[in-house]
Amino acid sequence: MTNRHASTTVMVVVLFLITLGAQDRQFRRDPLRHLAPALKHAGAAELTLMQQAQLLSVLKEFREAQGNSRPGSEVHEARQVYQDGILNLDIGSAETQAGVIANKMATGMRSRLEAEAKFKIGVLKILSEDQTELLSQRNGTTGLFQLLGP
């Protein structure tokens, strides 16, 4: 039973790390690069200069929040102790560190999800009702959600 718990924890951590790497690459790009063309295709008004400035401000806040939510040296150190525990056949140490790693990663994921929600809500507040409605009609709610960025 303990081996299954450790294996499950390891798989969750590995999948999280893969997801984190993909998100980091996505966040480096402009998450709103598809918004202007989508507005045009939907027949909505183009972004005004004020909207563009507001979007840049929301994007800056989002990127700052993302930088603050990355795993720190604690995760790196716990990962090393975890690996050492495995190599030394010390399941207790490995399991303890797996818990430390998983908790830190979960905290980071929550911070990222909260930042994403704040970002997308900020974008929606900047867009006019007409722009939002036309984007939603053209792309559906899932498409609109994706257009809002990260």
C-alpha positions in Angstrom: 0.0 0.0 0.0 2.8 2.4 0.8 4.5 1.7 -2.5 1.3 2.5 -4.3 1.1 5.8 -2.4 4.7 6.7 -3.3 4.2 5.7 -6.9 1.0 7.8 -7.2 2.7 10.8 -5.6 5.7 10.5 -8.0 3.4 10.3 -11.0 1.4 13.4 -9.8 4.6 15.3 -9.3 6.0 14.3 -12.7 2.7 15.3 -14.5 2.7 18.6 -12.7 6.2 19.3 -13.7 5.4 18.6 -17.3 2.3 20.8 -17.1 4.4 23.6 -15.4 7.0 23.5 -18.2 4.3 23.8 -20.9 2.6 26.7 -19.0 5.9 28.5 -18.6 6.4 28.4 -22.4 2.9 29.6 -22.9 3.2 32.5 -20.4 6.3 33.8 -22.2 4.3 34.4 -25.3 1.7 37.1 -25.5 -1.4 35.4 -24.2 -3.6 38.0 -25.9 -2.1 37.8 -29.3 -5.2 36.1 -30.7 -7.7 38.6 -29.2 -7.4 41.4 -31.8 -7.8 39.1 -34.8 -10.7 37.3 -33.1 -12.4 40.6 -32.5 -12.1 41.4 -36.2 -13.4 38.0 -37.3 -16.3 38.4 -34.9 -17.2 41.8 -36.4 -16.6 43.5 -33.1 -14.9 46.9 -32.6 -11.2 46.9 -32.5 -9.4 47.4 -29.2 -9.1 51.1 -28.3 -5.8 52.6 -27.2 -7.2 52.7 -23.7 -8.2 49.1 -23.8 -4.7 48.1 -25.1 -3.0 50.0 -22.3 -5.3 48.4 -19.7 -4.7 44.9 -21.1 -0.9 45.5 -20.9 -1.3 46.5 -17.3 -3.3 43.4 -16.5 -0.8 41.3 -18.4 2.1 42.9 -16.4 0.3 42.1 -13.1 -0.3 38.5 -14.3 3.4 38.0 -15.2 4.5 39.4 -11.9 2.2 37.0 -10.1 3.5 34.1 -12.1 7.0 34.9 -11.2 6.2 34.9 -7.5 4.5 31.5 -7.7 7.3 29.4 -9.0 8.7 26.6 -6.9 11.8 27.8 -4.9 14.9 26.2 -3.6 12.8 24.3 -1.0 11.4 22.1 -3.8 14.8 21.6 -5.3 16.2 20.6 -1.9 13.3 18.3 -1.2 13.7 16.7 -4.6 17.4 16.0 -3.9 16.5 14.4 -0.5 13.7 12.4 -2.2 16.2 11.1 -4.8 18.7 10.3 -2.1 16.1 8.5 -0.1 15.2 6.3 -3.0 18.9 5.6 -3.8 19.5 4.7 -0.1 16.4 2.4 -0.1 14.9 4.7 2.6 11.2 4.7 1.8 10.3 6.8 4.8 12.5 9.6 3.7 11.4 9.4 0.1 7.7 9.4 1.2 8.2 12.4 3.5 9.9 14.4 0.8 7.3 13.3 -1.7 4.7 14.9 0.6 6.8 18.1 0.9 7.2 18.3 -2.8 3.5 17.6 -3.5 2.4 20.2 -1.0 4.7 22.9 -2.4 3.6 22.1 -5.9 -0.1 22.2 -5.0 0.4 25.6 -3.3 2.1 26.9 -6.5 -0.6 25.5 -8.7 -3.3 27.2 -6.6 -1.4 30.5 -6.9 -1.2 30.1 -10.7 -4.9 29.3 -11.0 -5.8 32.3 -8.9 -3.6 34.5 -11.0 -5.2 33.1 -14.2 -8.7 33.7 -12.9 -7.8 37.3 -11.9 -6.2 37.9 -15.3 -9.2 36.5 -17.3 -11.7 38.5 -15.3 -9.5 41.6 -15.8 -9.6 41.1 -19.5 -13.4 40.6 -19.5 -13.8 43.8 -17.5 -11.8 45.7 -20.1 -13.7 44.4 -23.1 -17.0 46.1 -23.9 -20.2 44.1 -23.6 -20.6 44.1 -27.3 -17.0 42.8 -27.9 -17.6 40.0 -25.4 -21.0 39.1 -26.8 -19.7 38.9 -30.4 -16.7 36.9 -29.4 -18.9 34.5 -27.4 -21.3 34.2 -30.4 -18.5 33.5 -32.8 -16.4 31.2 -30.7 -18.7 29.8 -28.0 -17.9 30.0 -24.3 -15.0 27.6 -24.6 -13.4 29.6 -27.4 -14.0 32.8 -25.6 -12.3 31.3 -22.5 -9.3 30.3 -24.5 -9.1 33.8 -26.2 -8.8 35.4 -22.8 -5.3 34.1 -22.5 -3.4 31.8 -20.2 
